[in-house]
């Protein structure tokens, strides 16, 4: 027997064994990962995960009180610029007001002020004072 005939006979026999039976469904190719349905599924999944992360961050910021986060004992009451890089800042710390000078790389206390706030008189109080004051213009009306 010649080798070519032997090889062709083996190939024909193996082709019959590999062929699908008539009642079996033909094998399907795997869907492309870049198909529109796969891209839409991936995008929606990404949006859901990002939404959950943002929601959790908002909940933690809103309801979890960690030390050092949020409003603390130090409050900035005001400030004024004294130069291109220098400022005077009024702070409230544990019931005391501090005036500090702030410069690049340096914060220096300038003055400690009592916490008693000088209240500005209301318009009604100023009107009462003005009405009770004697008329100094010299003309009687």
Buried (B, 14 or more C-beta within 10 A) or exposed (E): EEEEEEEEEEEEEEEEEEEEEEEEEEEEEEEEEEEEEEEEEEEEEEEEEEEEEEEEEEEEEEEEEEEEEEEEEEEEEEBEEEEEEEBBBBBBBEEEBBBBBBEEEEEEEEEEBEEEEEEEEEEEEEEEEEEEEEEEEEEEE
